[in-house]
């Protein structure tokens, strides 16, 4: 039940649907947050 908490539950069951969407954020919690905002973080002062 613990593995089904949310990480493995979303990875394996939704492996085909949420694999590319949930795997990056789950596999790389830090890089995952920097990937979508990767180009926005360095340009943060320019975008806002």
PEZILIN-V705827 format. One record per residue. RES is the residue in one small letter. SS is DSSP state (@ for helix, = for strand, . for the rest). NEAR is the number of other ideal C-beta (glycine too) atoms within 12 Angstrom. D_FIRST is the distance of its C-alpha to the first C-alpha in whole Angstrom. Layout:
BEGIN
RES|SS|NEAR|D_FIRST + RES|SS|NEAR|D_FIRST
END
This chain:
BEGIN
x|.|7|0 + x|.|8|4 + x|@|12|6 + x|@|13|5 + x|@|11|6 + x|.|17|10 + x|@|19|11 + x|@|18|10 + x|@|17|9 + x|@|23|13 + x|@|24|14 + x|@|18|14 + x|@|16|14 + x|.|19|16 + x|.|16|18 + x|.|13|21 + x|.|13|21 + x|.|19|20 + x|@|17|20 + x|@|16|23 + x|@|18|23 + x|@|24|19 + x|@|23|19 + x|@|21|22 + x|@|23|21 + x|@|25|18 + x|@|18|20 + x|.|15|23 + x|@|14|22 + x|@|14|25 + x|@|16|27 + x|@|18|25 + x|@|15|27 + x|@|17|30 + x|@|19|30 + x|@|14|30 + x|.|16|32 + x|@|16|34 + x|@|12|37 + x|@|15|37 + x|@|17|37 + x|@|11|40 + x|.|11|42 + x|@|12|40 + x|@|8|44 + x|@|9|45 + x|@|10|43 + x|.|7|43
END
